[in-house]
Amino acid sequence: MKIFKLSMLCVTAAIAFGDIAAAQSLGIGAGRQGSQNYASNAGLASFLTEEAGMDLRVQSYGGSGQSMPLIDAGRLDLQLVPSPEFEEAAGGKGAFKGRQLSQLRVLASLSPSVVGFMVRADSPYTKVSDIAGKTITYGYSAQPNLVTQVEGMLAAAGLSIDEMEPVMVPSVPNGVDEFIAGAADVAFFALQGGKTREADAAVGIRWLALDDTPEAEAAMQGVLPTGYIKTVEPGPTAVGVAEPTPMMGYDYVLVAGAHVSDEVVAKILGALHDDPDGVRAIRSTFSEFAVDTMAPDFGGLPYHPAAVAYYKSVGLMD
């Protein structure tokens, strides 16, 4: 009788352990509150909680330069990050030179993201090439990988940071604060970031245009290989865009640590693949999400093996 009871207890414990494992919380990184990255990751966490029954804890950091090493070390599980930042981290380049993060893996591309240089709406500047010699937010000690994005946009306009007057800030939200305060003529930020609306309400903003030419894009990609020029149309979600404006785009990539299980990866990708309307509804950042562009070729950047298996099963990879 005692043996039977003990066996039953073991079975019960095993089932309970399985339930706990299935419900295990995942940590999803996010940028500072007020940033596009925070809103995007928090929105994705809510989507996966509602659609896939997953338990995700949103953890805010100064930038993905702080959170990606935690994913690499297995102390955080996943995060949506700009492809240029992932490319630098996985390749051990730029801000990650000498400290390659070899355990980062691609899960999916969720949509294009657009960033640019904002100026006051009443300023005389309309193109990036107009701002030579002006004060510009720079440095980003908490987000050092963003330096390459700034330099990529300047390169597309035939400029370099040496021709500007940098205003050193720890993060892009801090840079917008300096811009609002009048300490910088130009601020780098994301089109869909919360601070964009704050700046527009405070001082009125306009985004500077790049030349939409193969030569400008090639110059950008010489600095930022995963960047491209994307024309933004005026609309309610494009604050500060009064006419079609070529800006810098790149993919927003969902990255996980190699330690994340195959089952979890398949569950995440299944939720995204099976409800594209739901993904697009998370926030305007994902309005261009499409199932057939979930798995682009990132030039050798590593996918999670379970992601490759999933994409092959649904015909998105050969």
C-alpha positions in Angstrom: 0.0 0.0 0.0 2.8 2.4 0.9 4.5 1.6 -2.4 1.3 2.4 -4.3 0.9 5.7 -2.5 4.5 6.6 -3.2 4.2 5.8 -6.8 1.0 7.9 -7.1 2.8 10.8 -5.4 5.7 10.5 -7.9 3.3 10.6 -10.8 1.4 13.6 -9.3 4.7 15.4 -8.8 5.8 14.7 -12.3 2.6 16.1 -13.7 2.8 19.1 -11.5 6.4 19.7 -12.6 5.4 19.4 -16.2 2.6 22.0 -15.7 5.1 24.3 -14.0 7.6 23.9 -16.8 4.9 24.6 -19.4 3.9 27.8 -17.5 7.5 28.9 -16.9 7.9 32.7 -17.3 10.0 34.1 -20.1 11.9 37.3 -19.8 11.5 39.7 -22.7 13.8 42.7 -22.8 12.7 46.2 -23.7 14.2 49.7 -24.0 13.5 52.5 -21.7 9.8 53.4 -21.1 8.8 56.1 -23.7 10.9 54.4 -26.4 9.6 52.6 -29.5 11.5 49.5 -28.3 9.7 49.4 -25.0 6.3 49.8 -26.5 7.0 47.2 -29.2 8.2 44.5 -26.8 5.5 45.2 -24.2 2.9 44.9 -27.0 4.4 41.7 -28.3 4.4 40.3 -24.7 0.7 41.1 -24.4 0.0 39.4 -27.8 1.8 36.2 -26.9 0.1 36.1 -23.5 -3.4 36.4 -25.0 -2.9 34.4 -28.2 -0.5 31.6 -27.0 -1.1 31.5 -23.2 2.5 32.4 -22.6 3.8 34.1 -19.5 6.2 36.9 -20.4 7.8 39.4 -18.0 8.8 42.7 -19.6 12.1 43.9 -18.3 13.2 47.4 -19.2 16.8 48.4 -19.9 18.6 51.4 -21.2 18.9 49.8 -24.6 19.6 46.5 -26.4 23.3 47.0 -25.8 22.5 46.1 -22.2 19.9 43.5 -22.7 21.4 41.4 -25.6 24.3 40.3 -23.5 21.8 39.0 -20.9 20.0 37.0 -23.7 23.4 35.7 -24.8 24.2 34.6 -21.3 20.8 32.9 -20.8 19.6 35.4 -18.1 17.0 36.9 -20.4 15.1 35.0 -23.1 14.1 37.2 -26.1 13.6 40.7 -27.4 12.6 42.6 -30.5 15.7 44.5 -31.6 16.7 46.5 -34.7 18.5 44.4 -37.2 21.6 46.7 -37.2 22.0 46.1 -33.5 21.7 42.4 -33.8 24.1 42.3 -36.8 26.7 44.1 -34.7 26.3 41.9 -31.6 26.2 38.6 -33.5 29.2 39.6 -35.6 31.3 41.1 -32.8 31.4 44.5 -34.6 30.9 48.2 -33.8 29.9 48.5 -30.2 30.4 44.8 -29.7 33.9 44.6 -31.2 35.9 42.1 -29.2 32.9 40.7 -27.4 30.8 38.8 -29.9 27.5 37.5 -28.6 27.5 34.0 -30.2 24.4 32.7 -28.5 21.9 35.1 -30.1 19.5 33.6 -32.6 16.9 35.0 -35.1 13.3 34.0 -34.6 11.4 36.3 -37.0 11.3 39.6 -38.8 8.2 41.4 -37.6 8.2 44.5 -39.8 10.2 47.4 -41.1 11.1 50.1 -38.6 11.9 53.7 -39.5 14.3 56.1 -37.8 15.5 59.6 -38.7 16.6 63.0 -37.7 14.0 65.4 -36.3 14.3 69.2 -36.4 11.9 71.9 -35.4 9.0 72.4 -37.8 10.0 76.0 -38.2 13.7 75.3 -38.9 15.1 76.0 -42.4 16.4 72.4 -42.8 14.5 69.9 -44.9 17.2 67.4 -45.9 19.9 65.6 -44.0 22.5 67.2 -46.2 21.3 70.6 -44.9 22.6 70.1 -41.3 26.4 70.1 -41.8 27.9 71.9 -38.8 24.8 71.8 -36.7 24.4 70.4 -33.2 23.1 66.8 -33.1 22.4 64.3 -30.3 25.1 61.7 -30.2 27.1 59.3 -28.0 24.4 57.2 -26.5 26.5 55.6 -23.7 23.6 53.4 -22.7 22.8 52.5 -26.3 26.3 52.6 -28.0 25.1 50.5 -31.0 22.9 53.4 -32.1 26.0 55.4 -33.0 26.3 53.3 -36.2 22.7 54.2 -37.2 23.4 57.9 -36.8 26.6 57.6 -38.8 24.9 55.5 -41.5 22.3 58.2 -42.1 24.9 60.9 -42.2 26.9 58.9 -44.7 23.9 58.6 -46.9 23.9 62.4 -47.1 27.6 62.6 -47.7 28.3 63.8 -44.2 30.2 62.4 -41.2 30.0 63.1 -37.4 33.3 65.0 -37.7 31.4 67.7 -39.6 28.8 68.0 -36.9 28.7 69.4 -33.3 27.8 66.4 -31.1 25.6 66.9 -28.0 26.5 63.9 -25.9 23.5 62.0 -24.3 23.2 58.6 -22.7 20.1 57.5 -24.6 17.8 58.5 -27.4 14.9 59.6 -25.1 17.5 61.9 -23.3 18.5 63.2 -26.7 14.9 64.2 -27.5 14.7 66.0 -24.1 17.8 68.0 -25.0 16.3 68.8 -28.4 13.0 70.0 -26.8 15.1 72.1 -24.4 16.9 73.7 -27.3 20.3 72.2 -26.7 20.4 70.5 -30.0 19.3 71.4 -33.5 18.8 67.8 -34.6 17.8 64.7 -32.7 17.9 61.0 -33.7 14.8 59.0 -32.9 12.3 56.4 -34.1 9.3 57.6 -36.2 6.9 55.6 -34.0 8.5 56.3 -30.6 6.4 57.8 -27.8 8.9 60.7 -27.5 8.2 61.7 -31.1 4.7 62.8 -30.2 6.0 64.5 -27.0 8.5 66.5 -29.1 5.8 67.4 -31.6 3.4 68.6 -28.9 6.2 70.6 -27.2 7.9 72.3 -30.2 6.6 70.9 -33.4 8.8 68.6 -35.5 9.7 67.7 -39.1 11.8 64.7 -40.2 14.7 65.4 -42.5 14.7 63.7 -45.9 17.4 61.5 -47.5 18.1 61.3 -51.2 16.3 58.2 -52.4 19.1 57.0 -54.7 21.1 53.8 -55.1 24.2 55.9 -54.3 22.8 57.2 -51.0 21.6 53.7 -50.0 25.0 52.2 -50.9 26.8 54.8 -48.7 24.4 54.0 -45.9 25.0 50.3 -46.2 28.8 50.8 -46.2 28.3 51.8 -42.5 25.1 49.9 -41.7 24.7 46.8 -43.8 21.1 46.0 -42.9 19.8 49.5 -43.4 17.9 50.7 -46.4 16.1 53.9 -47.6 12.3 53.8 -47.1 9.9 56.5 -48.1 7.3 57.4 -45.4 3.9 58.7 -46.5 2.0 61.3 -44.5 -0.7 59.9 -42.2 -2.0 59.8 -38.6 0.8 57.5 -37.4 3.6 59.5 -39.1 4.0 62.4 -36.8 6.1 65.1 -38.4 5.7 63.9 -41.9 3.9 66.4 -44.1 5.0 65.0 -47.5 6.6 61.7 -48.7 9.9 61.6 -46.9 12.7 59.1 -47.6 14.2 58.0 -44.2 16.2 55.1 -42.9 14.5 51.8 -42.5 15.6 48.4 -41.2 13.8 45.2 -40.0 12.6 44.8 -36.4 13.9 41.3 -35.5 12.7 39.0 -32.7 15.9 37.5 -31.2 16.1 34.7 -28.7 18.9 33.0 -26.8 20.2 29.7 -28.1 19.0 28.3 -24.7 15.3 28.9 -25.5 13.7 25.6 -26.1 12.5 24.3 -29.5 8.9 24.0 -28.1 8.8 27.6 -27.0 10.2 28.9 -30.3 7.6 26.9 -32.3 4.8 28.2 -30.1 5.9 31.8 -30.6 6.2 31.4 -34.3 2.9 29.6 -34.6 1.1 32.5 -32.8 2.7 35.1 -35.1 2.2 33.0 -38.3 -1.4 32.1 -37.6 -2.7 35.6 -36.6 -1.1 38.2 -38.9 -4.0 40.6 -38.3 -3.4 40.3 -34.6 0.3 41.1 -35.0 -0.5 44.2 -37.1 -2.9 45.3 -34.5 -0.3 45.2 -31.7 0.7 48.8 -32.6 1.5 50.8 -35.7 5.1 49.7 -35.7 3.9 46.3 -36.9 1.4 47.6 -39.5 3.4 46.2 -42.4 3.9 42.7 -40.9 3.4 39.9 -43.4 3.7 36.2 -43.0 5.7 35.8 -46.3 8.4 38.2 -45.0 8.9 36.6 -41.5 12.1 34.8 -42.5 14.3 37.0 -44.7 17.9 36.2 -45.5 20.0 38.3 -43.1 23.2 37.5 -44.8 24.3 34.6 -42.7 23.0 35.9 -39.3 22.0 32.7 -37.4 18.5 31.5 -37.0 17.4 29.4 -34.1 17.3 25.7 -35.4 13.7 25.4 -34.3 12.8 28.5 -36.3 14.4 26.9 -39.4 12.4 23.7 -38.8 9.2 25.7 -38.4 9.7 27.8 -41.5 10.5 24.7 -43.6 7.3 23.1 -42.3 5.2 26.1 -43.5 7.0 26.6 -46.8 8.9 29.8 -45.9 12.3 28.2 -46.1 13.7 25.6 -48.5 
